[in-house]
Amino acid sequence: MNELIIILIKIICALVWFLLLTLYLTWAERKESAVIQDRIGANRASILGIRIIGLFQPFADAIKMIFKEDFTPRFSRRFLHTLAPFLSFFFVAITITAIPFGDVLKIGKQTIKLQILDINVGLLFVLAMLSLGIYGIIVSGWASNNRYALVGGMRGAAQLVSYEVALGLSLVGLIMVFPSLRLSEIVHAQGGLLFGFLPKWGIFLQPLGLLVFFFAALAETKRVPFDLPEGENEIVGFFTEYSGLKWGLFMMTDFMEIIIVSALLTTLFFGGWQVPWLAADGFHFPWGGQWLLPHGIVVLLQVLSFNMKVIFFCWLQILIRWTYPRFRYDQVMDLGWKLLIPLSLVNIIGTGIVMSF
């Protein structure tokens, strides 16, 4: 019973963190784009006259989204039209269960893993769930019974399938270096040191794999410069026949994918919750000094480290979205098949050669 209660608490905490960060990413994107374009950005929503630079805006948007008219075209396939946004939302939301937020928290004799599901194939589970999100895109385009929305859905499916090949291959070298598919073990393996002082993070062991993974993951989020399924000046997007809460679920799914990509980058290539030179009992510096800390402070630093890395990569993805123009469809396909996949194969071969010596 205690284990069930602990799992429920972890699920609630993870979902609250996930959804709140998703909401505030909508605010962050508006403010960051406003800074880039020399504007003020969203700052009008207030509570009792208090605005706080627009921090209440996500809640105003959520209220508007929930109560806005939910219009379903008469010519659409109604059941599948309603199901599609929930498919996209569910398969992205469930991936958060395999992400490790920290090591372990000890409360008395109770030891709590700061991860909902620590499964042997955690990495494959995350990639599989993200892959199944394709069905939401295909079904939405087909169920809309709109030829332009269908073209958008087909484009989205082609793009995601293409870049999932590069995404998966980019991680093969990482798995060769850290021989495990369990995400918690990959993070623990990055707790060592290279040359006695450099953190043994994936970025230092797999720099080429990181670049391929990052660009392939950007394409998986379907945002500029890879937003071909929604290119308004070329085609009608796959969710053009959606409104209200169902449209909001598609929008939230895009921002949730940003968070999942950031969490995977953090977990696989930047040490996850690891802090350089921080062990279970405090800091052990490579020059010989020590700074012992209570267990609670160590856990807090680990969780803060994970969150700061995730927020940084969320900011970076938003910055890229508002900096680069959209690619043509043929350019997107060429980048995936002719550049990223060959580079990922070169990375695998190079990793094998280095490890053999």
N, C-alpha and C positions, 0 to 999 in steps of 0.2 A: 504493500500500500504506500509506504514511504517513497519507494522508487517511482510509482505512478504519479504521486503528487509532485515530486521533483521534476519529472519529465513535463508535466502540465505547466509548471511554473516556467521552465526553460522555454517551452513553446510560446507561452504568452509574452515573455520578455523579448524573445527573438522577433515575434510578429509586431509587437509595439515598436521596437527599434527599427524594423524594416519599413513599416508603413509610415512612421514619422519621418524617417530620412527620405522616403519617396516623396512625401508631401513637400518637404522643405527643399528638395531638389528642384521642384517646379519654381519655387521662389528664387533659388540660387541661379537658375538659368535665366530668369528675367533680369535679375540684378546684374549678372555678369555680362549678358548681352547689352544691357543699358550702358555699362561702363565702357565696353568696346565701342559702342556707337555714340558715345557722349550724350546719353540720356539719363533720366533719373530712375526709371523703372517703376515697378509696382510699389506704391506706398500709400494707397488711399484707404484700404480696409482698416477700421479702427474699432476698438472696444472702449466705450465710455470716453471717447475722444483721444484715446492713446493709440498711436500708430506703430511706434518702435520700428522705423524703417521698413514697414510693410510685412512684419513677421506674422501678422494675422491673416495675410492674403491667402495662404493655402487653405485655411479653414473656410474662408468665404468662397473660394473656388469649389471646395468639396460640397458645401451646402447648395450652391448653384447647380452643380453637376447632378446631385441626388434628386433635386426637385424640378429639373428641366424636363420638358416633354420628351418621353421616350417614343419616338416615331419609328414604326416598322412599315416599310413599303408594302403595298398590297401584292405586288408581283414577286416578293421575296419568298424564300422557303423558310417559314416563320420559326420552326423549331431550331433548325441549324443556324439561322440568323441570330437567334438568342444565345445558342450554345457557344458559338465561336469565341466571343470575348472572354468567356469564363474559361475556355480551354487555354487560351494564351496566358491569362492571369494565373491559373492554377499551376501550370507546369513551371512557370518562373518562380512563383512564391514558394513552392515546395523545396526548391534547391537550397534555401537558407538552412534547412535542417541538417545539412552535412558540413556546414562551414564552422570551423573551430574559432570561437571568439577569444579564448584564453586557454590556459593549461588546466589546472584543477584548483578548486576552492575548498579549503578544509574548514569545516565548522564543527568544532569538537571532534568526535570520532567519525563524523560523516565527511566523505570525500565526494565532491560534485565536479564532474567534468563540464567545462564550459562549452559544451557542444551537444546538440540534441541527439543526433545519430552518429556514432563513431563506427561506421561500417567498413568492412575490409575493402570494398570497391567504391569508396566515397567519391573519388574523382570520376569514375565511370558513371556513377549515379547522377552527378551534377551535369555532365556532358549529355547524358541520355535525356534528362528532363528538359534541358535547354533545346535539344533537338526536337522533342515532341511538340514544342511550341509552334513548329511549322504548321501543324494541323489547324491551329487557330487562324493563321493567315490564309491557308488554302480554303478552309470552310467558309470564312467570312466573305472572300471574293466570290466563291461559287454560290453560296446561299443568297447573296444580294441579288442574284439574277440580273446582273448588270455587266455587260461585256467589258467595260473599262475597269470596273472593280475586279473582275476575273483576271484581266491582264496584270493588274497590280498584284493580285495574289500569286499568280504564276511567277512573276518577277521575283517576289519575295521568297518563294520556295526555291527557285533556281539559285538565288544569291546565297541563301542560308546553307543549302546543301553544298554548294561550291566551297564556301569558306569553312564549313565544318571539317572538310578534309584537311585543309591547312591547319586548322585549330587543333585537331587531334594529333597530326603528325608533329606539330611543334612541341608537344608534350612528351613525345617518345624519348627524346634525349634527356629530359628532366627525370623521367622514370628510370632511365638507365643509371643516372647519377644517384638518385634517391630511390632505391629499388622497392617501392611500395605504392599501392593505390589508395592507401588509407591517408586521408588528408592530415590527421593529427600526427602521424609518423613522419610525413614530409616536413611538417613544421618543426617537429623535434629534431630532425636530421639537420635542419638549418641553424641549430643552436650552437654548433661548433665554430672553430676558428680556422681560417686559412692563413698560413705563414705566421701564426701566433698572434695576430691582431685583427685580421679582416674577417667580419662575419661571414659564415659559410652559407650565404644566401644564394638563391637560384640565379639572381642577376649576374653574379660573378662567375658562376659555373656554366650558365647557359645564356649568354648575352644574345646570341643569334636566335635562340628559341624564344626569348622574351620578345624580341622585335616582331617575329612572325606571329606569335600568339597575340600580341597587342593589336596589330593591324587586322588580323582575322577576327578578333573579338569586337573591334570597332564595327566591322561589317555586320557582325551578328546582331548588333543593337539596332540596325536599320536607321541610323541617323546620319545627317550630313557629315562627311561627303558621300556616304553610302546609302542615302535614303531613296534608292531607285523605286522601291515599291510604293512610295508616296510622292513621286515627282510631279508636283501640281502643273508645271509648265509643259509636261510631256504626256502624262496619263492621269487618270483619276485614281486616287489611292484605294487600297483594298478595303478600308473601313469608311469610305465616303457615304455609304447608306446608313451610317450609325449616328445616333444622337444620345444625349442624356448620359445615364450611368453606363450604358454599354460602350459608348464612345470613350467615356472616362476610364473604363477598365483597359482599353487598348492604350490610352495615353499613359496610365500608371504602369502598365507592363513595360513600356519603353524605358521609363525611369528606373524601374526595378531591375531591368537588364543592365543598366549602367552600374547599379550597386553590386550586382552579382559579378560582373566583369571586374570591378574594382576589388571585390573580396577575393576573387580567384588570383588576380595579379598579386595581391598582398600575400595570400597564403602560399602560392607556388614559387614566387620569385623574390619576395621581399621579407621573408622570415615570418610571415603571419603575425602572431602576437609577440614574437621574440623582440627583445630590446638588446642592442649590442652590449655584450659583457655582463648581462643581467642573468644570474642563476636563481635557483629556488630560494636561496638565503640572502641574496643581495648582489651588489656589483662586485665582480672580480676583474680588475683592470689588467691589461696585458703588461703594464710596466711594474706590476707587483702589488699595487695597493688594493685594499678591500673597503667596501662600504656595506656593512650588514644592515638588512632591513627586515621589519616584521612581515609575516606571510601576507597579511592583508594589503600592505603597501605594494608588495611585489605583484600580486594579482591585479591590483588597480592599475599599475604601470603597464602591465601586459595588455589589459583591455583597452586602455587609452592608446597604447601604441597601435593596436589593430585598427581602432576607430580613426585615428589620425591618418594612417596610411590609406584607408578606404576613402575618407573624405578628400584627400589630396587627389586620388585618381578619378574620383567623381568630378572634381573641379577641372582636372586636365581634360577629360572627355568633353565637358561642356565648352571649354576653351577651344578645342579643336572643332567642335560643331559650329561655332560662330566665327571661325577664322578661315576655313577652306571652302571653296565652292563645290557644288555637286559634280561628281564624275559622270561621264556618259556610261551607258549600260555596257558597251563593249570594253571600256576602260576598266570597269569593275571586274568583269569576267577575266580580262587579261591579267589584272593584278593578282587575282586569286590563283588561276591555273598556270600562268606562265612565269610568275615570280615567287609568290609565297610558297607554293607547293615544292618547286625545285629547291628553294632555300631551306625548307624544313628537311628535305631529304639530304642535302649537304650537311645540315646540322647533325642528323642522325649518324651519317658516315663519319663525320669528324669526331663526334663524341665517342664512337666505337674505336676509332684509331687511337685517340688519346688514352682511353681507358685500357686498351690492350698493352700500352707501354707503361 
